[in-house]
Amino acid sequence: MKRGTRIPIFNRCTISSFQNLKPLLSLSPRSYLSTLLSLQSEDLDQFSGVIQDNDLLKRAPNGNLLVLDHIDRGAMEPDARLYVKLFKKCTYQGKLKEGQKIHTHFLASRFQHYVVIRNMIINMYAKCGDMELARRAFDEMTERDMVSYTMLITGYSQSNEFKESLWLYLDMVTMGLQPNEFTFGSALKSAGGMQSDAMGRGIHGTCVKCGYEENVYVASALVDMYARCNRMTEAEVIFDGMKSKNEVSWNALIAGYARKEDGHTVMQLFSEMKRGGFRPTHFTYSSIFAACASTGALEQGKWVHADMMKLGEPVTAFVGNTLLDMYGKAGSIKDAKKVFNRLVRKDIVSWNSMLTVYAHHGLGQEAVDLFEEMRAAGFQPNEITFLCVLNACSHAGFLDKGFYYFDMMRKYKLKPDITHYVTIVDLLGRAGQLDRAERFIRAMPIVPTAAVWKALLGACRMHKNTELGAYAAERVFELDPHDSGPHMILSNIYASAGRLSDAARVRKMMNESGVKKEPACSWVEIGNAVHVFVANDDSHPQTEEIRKMWNKLRDGITKIGYVPDTCHALWFVDQEERNERLQNHCEKLALAFAILTVPVGTPITIKKNIRVCGDCHAAFKFVSKLIDREIILRDTNRFHHFCGGSCSCNDYW
């Protein structure tokens, strides 16, 4: 990327004139408040009664606020500063009901025309999470200024109501009001939240017109906006052009690359950030752990975790949840559980994250126990919680418990979505109840998606139900014609049943439709290096040693019962060649390499980008018995823990 690259800016949002603006509009909200209050000092009489700050929101016996009762009885003279204090108190403490009472009282006072206090009311409602009341307070104003708009734009942005935020921003600039840094920051966040590149560029153009392009707050928001719109080149141009950076700037760029699952660049930026003298924050660590989780980079994740602990950062729920997820996706259940147990304060995301770890690792009973522990602790399960526990029941084969928890959703007034129905179909499929699964699909209150039929197709593959499998595959082809997975499953179902002409027809259909099978690859992390393998790979510098090791392992497992399952190889070549091709699958090469390099006594962890084939799965079970070591394999479906000749998935995945 060339430094100094110019970014095209669309001037969709223009401001007619800023020359006639009042001087107040260039002030920050805090300066604006103090200045306007001083200008209106003739109305700010000292009130006769004295009340402590701690008692401002104290209630009278009649349920009203005591301070408002004093004013109504004439025991206290109201002034604007009292309302300011009251609204501030409600904002900081999140006292919505009290704020409404004060708002009503304020509207009946002689200060009701004070724009500053009305702006505080908008801010109070927004901070208390009621954007409907905030908008109503805004609409009731006969006179609005830049701060009025900024308060509401920011409220919408922080509530993730991005479209409303942007409409209001456009209305503001059309009115000729000049945004300040807070307006731009919130509008850019909203454009990034909607991934609206065009809108973001328009706001960028207005930032330049107003002279805010070098403001560190606005520039950081621009980096974040472009990163969220997947425009990493533009994000880097803004970042590199910043004369002064802060932690927010670095976090925005790091988070952008973390969302792209570019762990290498994330780690590079993290190192540069520290060398520049910036202290990483919880946002920094959360992004890095998310990047490590996406690739299963356990060693790098551990190193960053140690760095965080060295700085003395407490493991709060925000960063702890991503750390927990990282350890779970990297295959270390033990470390994930340690993090969960040490969280300073757990939230629903913490419980859901731990439930997900148990589900992906096939620990159904542990997941069920944790779910009940969560309920006993007083946490209200949400849709994601139930999805986690249903997945755990499915992976563990807990048919009755799965339906029990599915029915429990109604007790919590939660409506199952398509993901919950997919899990139930998978649950029935694992139990071999294919006809019941089909009836369940037909009785669904929502239209089945491709994912539902894929779950049934997978069950048909496992239980060798060719006819129902073909029917499910046809439904998938109609709904998701470009996914190669179902085509390959149906082709293998036909080949296993000896229907080679039908298998050939499916392959031909793939070629004619331009559907291509995703190339399989497996990788092993050794220290800070990642070693990637593909089928028949001879590019690795240790290729000869790897093949010798696998041949040795194959001889050993053959003696204890391993028989190659050639139905997982190309069916149109002869038996000998099919057997040979099986032995060169990428996960077998990765396993041989790991045995050569991973110290004895340490579990071997391998990742694969697609589902592990049946023959490799069987071979791994025998190898775990032969060498007496735990082998952990992560594929797209779940984690497989091979130990002593068996797998945690119970041969269903």
N, C-alpha and C positions, 0 to 999 in steps of 0.2 A: 504494500500500500504506500503510495506516495504521500509524503508529508505535505501539508499545505493545500491538499485537494479542496476545491470549493464545492459546497453542497448546493444544489439547485433549490431555490426557495420560491414557493408559489404565493404571490401576494393576494390571496383570496380575501383576507381580512384587513381592510384598510381603515385608517382613522382620519376623519376629515380634517380636523384641526385640533392642536393642543395649545394654541397660543392664548385662548381665552379661559383656560382652566384656572380655577381658584388656586392660590398657593398651597392651600391645605391638601390638595390632592396628591402632592408630591411627597407628603409626609408618610412615615410608617403608621400603622393603626395605633400604636402606643402613643407616638408623638401627637398624632391627630386628636386623640382623646384628651390628652392633657391640655393641648392648645385651645381646643374648642371650649372645654370647661372653663378655662381661664378667661376666654373671651366673653363667656356668659356669666361672669362672676356676680353680676348684679342680681341674678336669680338664686345664687347659691348661699342663701342665708344660713346662719348657724341654727341647727335645730335645738329646741329648748331642752328636750329630754336627752339623757345620756344612756346608751345601751352598749354592752360589750359585744365585740365581734363574734364571740362564741355563741351569743344569744340571738343573733340576727334572724335565724330561722326557727327560733323556739316557738312552739304552738301555745295559743291561749286555750283556756278551758272549753271555749266554744268551737275549737278545731281550726280557727283562723290563725294566721301568724300574729304573734304578740306585738311585733313592731307595727304592723298595719293597724291593729286595734288601737294602739296608742295614738297613731296619726288620726284615725277616724274619730276618736274621743276628744281630740284637741290637746292631748297630753304631750304631744311631740309635734314639732313643726317640721314638715317634710322639706327636703331639699334634693337637688339632682344627685349630689354625691352619695346620699343614702341609697337611692335607687341603683346607682352604679355599684355600690358595695353589695347590695342584695343580689343583683344579677350575677356579679362575679362569684359570689358564694354558691349560688345555684349551679353555675357553670362548672366550677371546680369539683363540687360534690355530686354532680349529676342529679340534682333534685328537680326533676321535671314538674311534678305537681305543685311544689312550692313556687317554682318559676312562673307557672301559669297564673297562680293567685296574684303574684307581684305584678305580672304583666297587666292583668285586668285592673288592678289598683292604679298602676302607672297611667293607663289610658284615660283615667278619670281625673288625673292631676293636671296642674298647670304646665307641667314639663313635657306633655305628650308630644309636642312638636320638635323635641330635641332629637336630631338625626343620630347623634352619637349613641344615645341610650337605645334608640330603636335598633341600631346596628348590633349593640350588645345583646339585645333580645334574639335577633336572628342567630347570632353566634351561640347563645345559650341553648336554643332548641337544637341546633345542628350538633353541638357537642354532646347533648343528651340523647342523640340518635333519632329525633323526630323531625324528619325533613319536611313532612307535611305542614307541621306547625311553623317551621322556619320559613317555608314558602309563603304561608298565609301572612306571617308578620311582615315579610318583604312586600307582598302585594298590597297590604294596607297602608304602606308609606306613601304620602303625597309628594315627598321630596326624597330622592335617593342620591347617593354619591358613590365614588369609587369603592369605598369600604363596604357599603351595603352590598354591592355586587360581589365583591371579593369574599365576604363572609359566606354568602350563599353558594358561590362557585366552589369554595373550599369544602363546605359541608357536603355538597353533592359528590365531590371527588372522593372525600374520605369515606363516604357511604357506598362507594362503588357505583353510584348512579351517574356514570360517565356521560351518557347522552344528554341528560338534563344539565350537567355542568357545562358542556360545550355549547348547548343552545343559549344558555345564559351568558356565556363569554361572548358569543357572537352578538347578542343583543347589547351587551355593554359597549363593545367597540363601535357598533353602529350608532350608539347614542353619543359617541364622541368622547367617552371617558377613557383616560389613559390608564391601562393596567399597571400595577406595580409588581415587584418581584414575587409576592405571594400569589397574586392573580395568575401570573405566568406559570408559576410552579404547579398550581392546582390544575390549570387548563392542560398543561403538558402531561401531567399524570393521567388525566382523563383520556387524552389522545392516545397515550401509550396503552392504557387499559382497554381501549377499543381496538388497538392495533391499527389505528387510522393514520397511515403514513401521510396522506394528503393533508389531513387536518393538522397534523403535527408540523408539517413544513409551513403551513400557513401561519401558525402561531409563531414558529421560528422567525418567519419574515417580519412579523410585528415586533418581536423582541429586538431585532436588529434596528428597525425604524425608531424604536423608543430608546435605543442606547443601552439595552440590558444584556447584550451578548457576552460581555466580559464579567457580568455579575456571577459570582461563584455559585450562588443558590440557583439561578436560572440556568447556568451552563450545566450544572449537575442534573437538573431536571431534563435538559435536552439530551444528555447522554442516556439517561434512563428511558426517555421516550423512544429514541431511535433504537435502543437495544430491545425494547419490548416489541417494536415493529419489525424485529429481525433485520435491522439495518446496521450491522456491526461495523461496517466500514465508516459510515457517517458518524456513528457513536465514537469511534476512535479518533476521527478528525476533530470533533468537538473536544474530546478529552485531551488530545495532544496540544490543542490550541489554547487551553486554559492557562492563564498566567499564574493563577494560584489554584491549587487543588485542596480538597479536604477529604475526610473519610467518606462522606456521602458520594463524592465523585468516583472514588475508587470502588466503593460498594456497587454503584450503578453499573460500572463496566464489568466487574467480576460477576455480578448476578446475571448479566446478559449472556456471558459465555457459559455460565453454569446452566442456564436454560437450554443452551444449544448442546449440552452434555460434552463440552470441550474441556475435559479435565486438565489437559496439558497446559492450555493457555491460562486457565484459572490459577493453576499453581505458579505459573510464571508471574502473573500479575500480583499474586499474593506476596511473592518474594520481593518484587519491585516496590510494592506498597510499604513493606517493612523496612527495606533499605532506604526509602525516602523519609523515614522517621514518623510514619503514620501508625497509630495504634489501631489494630483490627478491632471491630466491634462485633456484637452478636450477629448483626446482619452479614458481616464478612464471613464469619465462621459458618453461619447457616447456609450461605451460597456454596461454600467450599464443600461442606458435608453433602449437600445435594448433588454436586458434581461427582464426588467420589461414589455416592450411592448409585448413580446411573451406570457407572462402569464397574462397580464392585471392587474399587481400588482400596482394599483393606489397609495395606501398609501406609499409603499416603494419608488415608483417613486417620489412622492411629497417630501419625506424626503431627497432623494438624490439631488433633484432640490434645496431645501432650503440650503443644504450643499454647493452646487456650488455657490449660490448667496452669502452666507456668506463669501466665499473666495474672492468675488469680481470679479469672472470670467464673462466677457461679453458674452452675448448669440450670438455667431457667427453662421453663417449658418451651419457649420459642426456639432457642437453639438446641435444647435437649431433644426435642421431637425429631429434628432433622438428623441429629447425631445418632439417635436410636434407630432411625430408618436406615442410615448409612451402614451401621453394624449389621442390621438385619439383612440388607441386600448384599452385603459382602460375605454373608454366610456365618457370622459369629453371633449365634444366639446368646451365648454366655455374656458377651460384652453388651449386647442390646439390653438384656435383662438388668445388668448392673446399672446402666444409664437410667433405665426406667425407675429402678428402686431408689436412685439417688437424686431424682428430680426434686428441686426445691418445692415446687408446687405443680401438681399434675392438673391438666385440663382434659377435655374430651378428646382432643387430638392426640394427647399422650397415650390414652387408653386405646384409641383406635390404631395408633402406630404399633403398639405392642401386640394387639390382636392380629394385625396384618402379618407381623413377623411370624407368629405362631402358625397362622394359616398357610403362609408360603412354605414353611418348613414341615408341614404335615403334622403338626402337634395339635390335633383336634381337642383332646381332653384338656390340655393346658389352656387353650383358647376359651373353651367353655367355662372352665374354672375362673379364669380372669374376668370373663364377662359377668359372671355372677358376683364376683368380688367388687367389680365396678358398680353394679346396681346396689349392692349392700352399702357401698361408700356414699351413696346418694347422688351419683351421676346419672343424668338422663341420657339414655342411648339415643343416637340419631340414625338417620338412614345409612350412613357410612358404617356405624358400629354394627348394625344388623348385617350389612353386606360382609363385613369381616368375619363375623361369627358363622354366617351361612357358608362362606368359603371354607372356613376351618372344618365345619361339619361335612362338607362335600369331600374335601381332601382326605378326611379321616374315615369316610363311609358311615357317618352317623345319620342314617336316614330319618329315624323318628325324631331325633333332637333337631334336625334341620327343619322339619315341618313344624315342630313345636315353636321354634324361634321365628319362623316365617309368620305363623299365626299370631305370635306375640306383638308383632308390629302394630296390629290394630289396637291393642291395649294402650299403646303410646300414641295413638292417633297418627301413625305414620303410614303413608301410602307407598306400597312397593313400586319401584320403577323397573325398567327393563333389565337392569343388572341383577336385581334380586330374582327375577324370573329365570334368567340365564343360569344362575347358580342352582336353582331348584331342578331345572332340566338336567344339569350336570350331575346333581346329587342322585336323581333317579337313574340316570345312565350308568353311573358307577355301580349302582346296586343291581344292574342288569334288568331293570324294569322299563324296557324300551317302549312297550305298548302304553304303559301308564304315562311315560314321559310324553309320548305323542298326544295322548288325550289331554294331558295338562296344557300342552301348547295350544291345542284347539280351543280349550276353555278359557284361555287368557283374556282378561278384559281389555288388553291393549294389543295392537298389531305386532306379531312376532317380527323381530329384526333378524338380520343375517347372523348375529351372534347367538341367537336362540337356536337356529338350525345348525350352526357349527357345533354347538354343544351336543346336540343329538347325533350329528355325523361322527363326532369323536367317539361317542359311546358305541355306535354301530361298528366302527373300526375295531374297537377293543373286543366286542362280543361277536364279531364276524356276522353281522346281520346285513347281508348284501342288499336286499330289496329295500329295506327301510333306509339304509345308508344312501342308496341311489336317489331315493325320494328327497331326503334331507339335503343332499348335495345340489339337486336341481333347484330347490328353494334358495340355497345360498347363491348359486350362479345368477339367479334372477335379481337378487338384492345387492350382491357385492361381486360383480363379474371379474374384477381385476385382482382379487386375492388368489395367489397361487396355492396356498395351503390346502383348501378344500379340494382343488383339482388333484393334487398329489395324493391326498387321503383316499379319494374315490378310486383313483387309478390303482393304488396299492390294494384296496379292498377287492377290486376285480381280479387283480393279478393273484392275490392270495387264494381266491376262489377258483382259479384256473380259467377265468374268463378273459383271456389275453386279448381277444378282439375288442372287447369293451374297454379294456385298459388302453389299447392303442387308440381307440376313438376319443377317449378323454385327452390323451396326449396331443392328438391332432387338433382337437378343439382349442387347447391351450396355445398351440402354435398359430392357428388361424386368428385367434383373438389377441395375439400379442402378449399373452400372460406368461411371465417368466418366473421360474422358481428362484427364490432368494438364495444366493450362494451361502452354504453353511460355513461357519468359522468358529473356532474355539480359541480361548486365550487363557494364559496363566500369568499371574503377577508374581515376579520374583524381585524382591526389594522394590526399587523404583522403576523397574523395567517391566514392560508388558510384552510377552511372547505370543504371537498370533499364528494359528495353524489353519490351513484349509485342507480339504481332501487331496490325497496324493501329493502332498507338499514336499518338495525337496529343496526349498530355498533356505531353510534354517542352517546355520553353520554347523550344527551338531546333528545333521540329518542321519548320517551313518550310525552314530551311537543311538539315536532315537529308534531307528528301525531295528537295530539289534536288540534293544531293550524290549520292544514290543513283541518281537519274535520269541524272545525268551519267556515273556509273560504269557503269550498265546500257548506255547508248549506246556507251561505249568498249569494253566486253567483248563486246558483240554484234558489233562490227566485227572482232574477232579470233577469233570462233568460238563464242561462248556462245549456246546455244539453250535456252530455258526447258523444263524437264522437268515438264510439267503433271500427270504421274501422282502428283506429291507434293502436289497441291492437291485440294480437294474435287471428287470426280468427278461430283456430281449438278448442277453448274452448267455454263454454257456455256464454250466454250474461252477466250473473251476475258476473262471474269470469273475463270476459273481462273488465267490468266496474271497478271492484276492482283493477285490474292490472294498469289501467289508472291512478288511484289516487295515485299510488306509483311510478310514474315516477320521475326520479332524479331531474328534474328542479322544480317540485312541492314541493319536500322535501326541496330543497335549498331555495325556496321562503318562505316557512313557517318558516324556521330557520332565514332567513334574517329579516322577520317581527318581530320575537321575539327579535332580537339583534341589528338591525340598528336603531339608534335614529329617532324618529318621525320628519318628515320634511326633512330628508336626502334621496336622491334618492337611491333606492335599485339596486345594480348591481350584475348580475349573469352571469357566463360564462359556456358554454357547448361545449364539444369536437366534437359533430356532429350536424346535422341540428335539430332544435326544431320540435317536432311533432305537427300536426294540432290541436289536442285536448288541449295540454298544451298552445299553442299559444292563443287559444280561451279563456281558463281559465284565463290566465294572463291579457287579456283585461278586463274581468269582475272583476278581483281582483283589478286592477288599479282604476276602477270606484267605487268599494265597499269601499276601504280604502282611496281613494282620495290621492294616492301617485304615483310618477313616478317610473316605473320599467324598468330597462335597462337590456336587455338580449343579450349577444353576442354569436352567434353560428358560425359555419364554413362559413356561407354565408354572414352574415352582422350583424349589430346592429338593435335590435328591441327596440323602445322607446314606452312603453305602458303608456298611460295617458288618463284618463277620459273615458275609455272604447274603445279606438281605438289604432291602432299601426301605427308607421311611415312607415311600409312596405306596407301599404294598402292591407294586407292579401296576398301578393305575395312575396315569398322568396325562 
